[in-house]
Amino acid sequence: MIADRLPVIDTDSHISEPPDLWTSRLPKKWADIAPRIQRIEGSYHANGGPEDFWLIGDRRIACAWQLSVAGWDQPYPSHPAVQEDVDPAAYDAVARVERLDEFGVTAQILYPNILSFHVNVLLATGDSAYRLACVTAYNDFLTEFTATAPDRLIPITVLPIWDIDESVAEVERCSAAGHR
């Protein structure tokens, strides 16, 4: 088998951000606009039951687990509706490393979901201090996540793209914390 002879590097793997990533890390003054998950009863999900959604401010931006389909038993665009239906490897580092071992993957380069696909909503919400706090909270989470297996879980730093000086500072801060 080729995977036995060559390292397999997954160069585009996403983290499903845990529901409390921002609510547990941002100052309480931003609680009403922080990215957070809300369970909506009677949503339009195919199962007819509740579904978890990401909100930023008062805007519902995405089904929380829409991109958490690894191990899901139905073809995309079907997806888990609630966190309890998601493979923990989507958001838990120990479970992620177990899946890497199971599938013979040597390492993964990790990208965000919310701050990649919905940065426009973040940019339209709050002030620059709030936005920077969201970025640094995510990067701090990613530093902790990848510390579980730093040679296998490779973080992609999110930058405050609206400010070059803050971007340079964040690259330096995250580089010192082990981001590559």
N, C-alpha and C positions, 0 to 999 in steps of 0.2 A: 504494500500500500504506500502511496506517495507521502501521506501524512506521517508515516513512520520514518521517512528519510529526510523530509524537508519540513521546516517549521511553518505552520499555518498561522498567518497574521491576518486578523479581521480588521480591515482598515476603515470600516464605517459602521460602527456599532453605537447604538444610542442607549442612554440611560433613561429609564422612566423615573422622573423625579419623584421621591417619596412625598406623600401628601403634606407632611409637616416641614418640608425643607425650608420654606420661607417663613411660615408662621412661627416656627420655633427659633428662628435666627434674627429676624428683623425686629427693630424697636416697636413696641406696642402702638406708638403713634401712627404707624402705617398699617395697622391690623385690617382696616376696612378696604385697603387697596392692594395688600400683599397678595401675590399669587397663592391660591389655595384651592383645595378641592371641596366641592359641595355635591352631596348625593341628591339627585333629583328623582322623586318618585314619579312613576308613570311616564317616563320619557319615551321617545320614539324608538328605543332600542328594540331589536327583533325579539328579544326574550319577553318584552312587555313589562318587565320589572324595572327597578330603579337603575339609574346609571350615574356614575361619577363624572363630574365635569370640572375642568380647570376654570377658575375665574381670576381675572385681574381687574381690580376695582369692581365695578358692577357689571362688567362685560364677561359673558360666557364665551370662552375662546375655543375650547376643544373638549371632546370626550377624553377623559383623563387617561384611559388605557387603550386608546385607539391604535397606538403604535406598539403595544405590548403583546404582540401576537406570537412570539416564540413559544412553541409548545401548545398553542391554541389548536383545537381540533377541527376548526372550520376555516375555509379559505377567506382571505382578505377580500372585501372590506369588513367582514365579520370580525369582531374583536370582543375581548372581555368587557363586560359592562361595569363591573365593580372590582375593587382591589382583591377581594377574596378569590376571584377567578383567574388572577394573574400569576404566572410563574414568578416566585420571589426573585429569581435571577435577574429580573428586569430592573429591580431597585435595591437589591441586597448584595453586597460585595462577596460575602462568603458563598452564597448560593450561586453567584455568577462564576466564581472560580471553579466550583464543582461542575457547572455546565461546560466550562472550557475543557476541563479534564475529560468529561464524558464524551465530548465531540472531537477531541484531539486538537483543540485550538491552543496554540502557544501563547498568543497575546491578542489583545483588542485595543484599538484606539477608540476612545469614548467621547461621544458628542452629546450635547444636551438636546432635549425635545422642546421644552417651553421657550428657552432663550434662543433657540435656532429658528423654529418655525413661527414664533409669535412675538418676535422682538418688536414689531411695529406697534403692538398693543402696549408693551412695556414703555416704549418711547412716548406714547400718547398719554401715559398715566403718571401722575405725580411730578415731582421736581427732579433735578439731576442728582441730588443727594439720595433720594429714594431709589432711583434707577441704579446708582453706583452700589448702594447697599444690597440690592437684588443680585447684582453681578458678583459682588464679593462673597455673599452668602452661598451662591451656587459654587463658586470656585473653592471655598472652604469645605463645602460638602464633598466636592470631587477629590480634594486633597485627602480627606479622611477615607473616602470610598476606595481610592486607589492604593492607599497605604496597606491594605489587606494583602495585596500582591503587586508591589511596585514594578516588578520586572514584567508583569503580564497585563496589568490594567494601566493603560497609558492615557493620561488626561489631556484633553484639548481645552485650553484656557479660553473662557469667554471674556471678551474685552468690552469696556464702555466706549463703544464706537463713536459716540457723540463728542468725545473729548480726547484729543491726542495725548495730552500730558497725563491724564488719568489712565489712558491705555498703556502708555509706557510704564507708569508706576505699577499697574496691575500685572503686566508681563514680568517685571522685576520681582514683585512680591510672590507671584505664583512660581516663578522659576526657582526662587530660594526655597519654596515649599516642595519642590520636586516635580513640578510640571515640566514637560518637555515639548 
